[in-house]
């Protein structure tokens, strides 16, 4: 039985799955998704949204630099950001402090904006409201 | 520039086996996705708690990325040209040159930076595979086997996706076959790869791979009872995502392999052993699905309700036993030509 639950996370796309017909022969069938998969995906997406929201609040209060928010808003964590920029995790953690972040060189800022795929200007500010992606 | 003339896009379950099936078929050796998957011995399981993906342990239901490309080369004697680049502009120029020459080109990329992926599926996973079949203006024409129809991707986006840094970084990898055999000696190759894969699942030297890996994962679920319930929920959700969402999911791979066993059985004079192994593997796939269902129902439990981790452990150990039994039976199959 191929699930056809029209799940939201596929955004109208379909996934090919292997299933047997009545006489036991395998075929490739397009599936609009299984709600169990949808629940697991949404759980992960919501967790990332929660982290981004919390980071937004902390950055808006000035306790953390905007980088902290942009990292989570791009669905990254320190591990992924460290790999993408080639910077050590401890350096990135330092850059979460607003005083340190404000004095970063253009070169380091460029590495961040490249890894996060946003402009330097966006990187150094917070969006009006926390919208995701 | 235009799309390569006679290339036909098809919808498949998994990126790497789909790409290889499309590419070798395009070069005159028609191979189904299931055949590609089975011939490269890609069925696996690994639970690697010390390698983290997004803060969660790595759980894989197949062999590591690129092993299908490499495995198929080895088993069938296909010659592949594989390029990686340290300079992104050079990597894009080489791709353009190959398209000009009329090649269809396989490429590894990140999922997150491909705009045609649905937003909720965009995670930082860097070992996705797709085929680039042409260029029109600033857009590359892409045959991504996990999508129903062909896609387009702007140059800047594809460049970003091909040259993202990090775990399993693609380094701009592109590949295409140089030579494809016109005949495959299935009678000789199939029994060998099928037995080799079964052995790999049963007799791993490390306790985190194969059947032992499934059991290790089952044990780690038991330990969740002492952990923060929110973390426990996220871990269970992570298992289900790795199983159902990423690639084709673990259960999905069991069904692909069952399809392969069926096809192999037919190629080997309707080998009965393989036919029943295919049916048994389908049942194992169903059991993986039941496990996913149970895991998600456990996550759904209200805050005050106790999550029943031992039931999940038990279910997973049951799956491990059933899967092990299929491999043991496979090892006993007699092939007339051997």
Interface residues (C-beta under 8 A of the other chain):
Chain A: X8 X9 X10 X11 X13 X14 X15 X16 X17 X18 X19 X20 X24 X25 X26 X28 X30 X34 X36 X37 X39 X40 X41 X42 X43 X44 X45 X47 X74 X75 X76 X77 X79 X80 X83 X84 X85 X86 X115 X117 X133
Chain B: X11 X12 X13 X33 X34 X52 X54 X55 X112 X113 X118 X119 X120 X121 X122 X123 X124 X145 X146 X147 X148 X160 X164 X165 X166 X167 X169 X233 X234 X237 X238 X240 X241 X244 X245 X248 X249 X252 X255 X256 X258 X259 X262 X263 X278 X279 X282 X289 X292 X293 X296 X299 X300
